[in-house]
């Protein structure tokens, strides 16, 4: 495994108490794999990605667990080691990243700055690398001196992907990279991700609530709810035979363009506040299959075929 996360606990320490954004999260990502983190907003997906980069904003803190990348524990890294680790080993495309470009600086210079900061190269080599990166993500290198406002939203997102790849990282974390784009441009950006992953043997963690993006892109999925992972399996297995009631509800709430026409399901209520989550299974207040044991005991992840699922009622 390139990345192994063991019992990760990242809390936001507020005056009202600790918000347990990730509470015992564990998973691994193999070399060259596209791994998806899915779930509703507020379930801990983005905090998990930020924890891997050690970029959790204050008052957030990693209070427990390990994040082992290529044999090294990121949680224990010094500030100097982190500066070398970020961008060169792991990089990230943030949610809304297409609006993160400096509007008064040409896009090429913004990429070049990152290369010169982290790599021992000349300015000429950095500009050549920038042109190669733009070509790689499907933007003509002739546009290297254009300003961000001269690009469409999808093209600006591609520039951000090029920037994230500037130092040849082994792992790319993409946090909701297509949320602000229309459907056609979303597909184009996802195609860029798939092509890059194949060409560069890149390992990708895709964080999104968009199940269609997961189905088109990911090898394996983890479903998060209320700071915990409730199910893990291959993408095909998740969509073909979801086991956890929450996973079933998520898929049932998403329209299919090929299946029979039917009314969409919905999940009543909302994810709980993580300062004081429910006892037992955190999904039980919204689960139509809930039993007494679900309200009293937290389910432990168990293997069911090729699934790892945390649920009392799955047999």
Buried (B, 14 or more C-beta within 10 A) or exposed (E): BBBBBBEBBBBBEEEEEBBBBBBBBBBBBEEBBBBBBBBBEBBBBBBBBBBBBBBBEEEBBBBBBBBBBBEEEBBEBEEEEEEEBBBBBBBBBBBEBBBBBEEEEBBBBBBBBBBBEBBEBEEEBBBBBBBEBBBBBBBEBEBBEBBBEEBEBBBBBBBBBBBBBBBEBBBBBBBBBBEBBEEEBBBBBBEBBBEBBEEBEBBBBBBBBBBBBBBBBBBBBBBBBBBBBBBBBBBEBBBEBBBBBBBBBBBBEBEEEEEEEEEEEEBEEEBBEBEEBBEBBBBBBBBEEBEEEBBEEBBEBEEBEEBBBBBBBBE
